[in-house]
Amino acid sequence: MAERDLVDAYEIYVHPVALGGGESVLQGLPARQGLTLTGARTFDGNVVKLEYGRPITV
């Protein structure tokens, strides 16, 4: 869906764990998406929810 420019918002939950590697969650996107951080929330002092969306144009 993101490849066809059909996604308006992303909610990403970050769990602070040290790992040696891994794949990108947004791997394969053709270009930068131009998203803006629209919100953030912490759960139990460990998990962080990041909300990104497209800039509002009028």
Number of C-alpha atoms within 10 A of each C-alpha: 7 12 11 8 10 8 12 12 14 14 14 13 15 12 10 9 7 6 6 5 6 6 6 7 7 7 7 9 12 10 7 6 14 9 14 13 14 14 11 13 11 12 9 6 7 10 13 16 15 16 17 18 17 15 12 6 4 3
